[in-house]
């Protein structure tokens, strides 16, 4: 099932400014925080040196630049998430898709290599790999997508045939060509599968709930007509 979303609803589901989950995603590990903090320190030092050397009199501008540089470690994850959200919102049309899991499998993804030296003084290359879950989701019309995300322990409840929901994006009003899609939600398990959390989950769940209620009400109305 594929239901077109109004532009207003699409922009509610795909936020402009980073959500808490998106901010957490780009906050990264402690090493990422240290990198941003180092950039903040360097930026403040550079601004102060430029002010002293060139004797700049634009105190207000220097102050603003200093604040921006000093808090780079704090606001940069918001900027990264917002840019990624804009890449989704540039699509003209969005739709709510509900299908089922056609297949799933686990793979190993090479995410990096580390060079080290063993006890014999020999160079050793260590491959850093991450297990990923691959999902094929489709419906009765023949439409299907393949989705990849880091494997989590919660994913063990996923089985073939389970209902899966997501938002799809396109530049065609009839959604005949899908260019991008969001993370996947399993309503029966209240489970999200994602790498990056694209959606405002509260709005998305409300849309899904209303569509499920509409589907449940339609058969009842037909039965009443027959009885009448």
N, C-alpha and C positions, 0 to 999 in steps of 0.2 A: 504494500500500500504506500502510495506517495501522494501527500497532500501539500499543495502549494501554500506557502506562508506569505502573509502581507509583508510589505517592506517594514512597517512599524514593528510587527511581531518578530521578523527576522533580526532587526537591529536590537531588539530586547534580548533575544536569545544569544546573539553573538555580540558581546559588550564592546564598547569603544575603549574604555579605560580598564586597566587590569583588575581582575577580581583577586580575592585573597589566594585562591588556589593557583592562579597564573603567576602572581607575585612570588609565591613559594617556589614554583617551578623554576623561575629565573633567578631566584636568590642563590640557588645552587649549593654547593658544598662549602665547607669552611675555607678551602683554598680559593674558591671564587670570591668569597667575601674579602679575603686578604688582598687579592689582586685589585679589587675595587677600592679598598681602603688605601692601598699604596698609590693608586692613581689620584685619589683625593688629596693625599699629603703632597704629592709632587705638584698638582695643580695649584694648591694654595701657595706653596713655596715659589713657584714660577711667577704667579700674579704679584706677590709681595716684592720679588726681585725686580720685576719690570716696573712696578710703581716707584721703587726707590731709585733705580738706575735712571729712568727717564723722567722722574719727578712729575708724574702725572697728577693733575689737579681734579680729575673727574672722580671725586671721592665716591659718589653714589654709584657710578658704573663699576668702579673697582670693587665696591662692597658687594654688589649683586653678583659679579663674577666670582668673587671669593666665596660667597654662600653656595652658589651652584657647584663650584669645584669642591668645597668642603663636604657637601652632602651627596657627592657623586655616588658613593657606596650605597646610599639609601634609595635614590630615585632612579638609578639606571635600570633595575629590574622592571620597574613600572614602564619605563620607556620601551624596553625590549618586548614586553608582553603587548603593549599598545600597538606597536608596529606590526606584530604578528596578527593581532586582531584586525587591523586595517587591511591586511592582505586578504582576509576572508570577506570583510564587508565591502570590498571593491566589486564583488560579484553582484550582479543586478537582481538575482532571484534566488530564493531559498525554498526548501521544502522539507517537510517532516516525513521521514521514511521509516516504515515498520516492516521488517522481514523476519527471516529465521536463519539460524546458523546452519549453513549447508555443510560445512566442514571446518575442521581446525587441526593445527599441527604445531609442533614446537621446533624451532631452529636455533642455531648458535650464530650470533652476529659478532664479527670482529669490530671492536670499537677503538682499538689502539694497540700500539706496540711499545714496549719498554726495553731499552738496552741496559744490560747490567754485566758485571764481571763475576765469574764464579771463583772458587778457591784456587783453581789452577791458573788464574789470570786470563782465562779465555772469555771472549765476548759472547754473551748469551742474549738472545732476543726472546722476550717473554710476550706472548700474545694475550691481550686483555679481551675476553669474550663475554658476551651477555646473552642469556637465554631470552628468546622472544616468542610470543604467542602470535600465530598467524590465523586469522579468521576469514572465512568466506561467508558473506551474508548476502542473501537474495530473497526474492519473492516469486509468486506464481507467474509473473509476466516475463520472467527470464532475466530480469535485471539483477546483477550481482556486483559486489565489490570485494576486494581483498584488503584486509586491514592488518597492520603490524604494530605491536606495542610490546614494551618490556614485560616479561613474565613475572607475575606476582602469585603468591600463595593463594589468594582469593580466587584466582582464575580456575582452580580445580573443580569448581561447581559448574563450569560451562560444558554443555553437551550439545550434540547435534539436535536440531529441531527447536531450540529455545528461541523465544521471541527476542528480537534485537531492534533497538530504535536509535536513530541518529538524525542529524540535520545534513542535508546535501545542498550544494551550491552550484549555480549555473549562470551563464549569461543569456540563456534562452528562456523565454517566458513559459514554454511548455515543459521545461526541465527534461527535454529529450536527450540532452548531453550533460552529464555530470562532470564538473571540473574539480571539485573538492568536496570533502566530507569531514564531519567532526568526529569526536570520540563516540564510542558506542555505549548505550545504556541497556541493561537487562532488567526490565521492570519486575519480573517474577522473582529476581534475586536482589533487587535494589543494588545492583553492581555496575560500576563504571569501568570500562576498559579504555585506557588512553595512554598516550605518551604526554602530549600537551593537552590540558583541559580547556578546550575551545569555548565551551558553553557556560551561560549562566544557568546553573542546574536547577534552581528554583523555578525559573520561567519555563525551562524545557519540560520539567516534570508536570507543570500545570497544563501545558499544551498536550502532552501525552495523556494525562488524566481525562481531559475533556474529549479527546478523540476516542478513548476507550469507552467512555460513557455513551457517546453517540452511537458507537457500534453496538453496544448492548441494548440500546433503546429501539433501534430500527427493527429487529425481528419481532419485538412485542407489538409495535404498531401494526405490522403486517397481520399478525394473528388477530388483532381486534377487528381489522377490516373484514377478515374472512368470517368471523363470528357474526358481525353485523349483517 
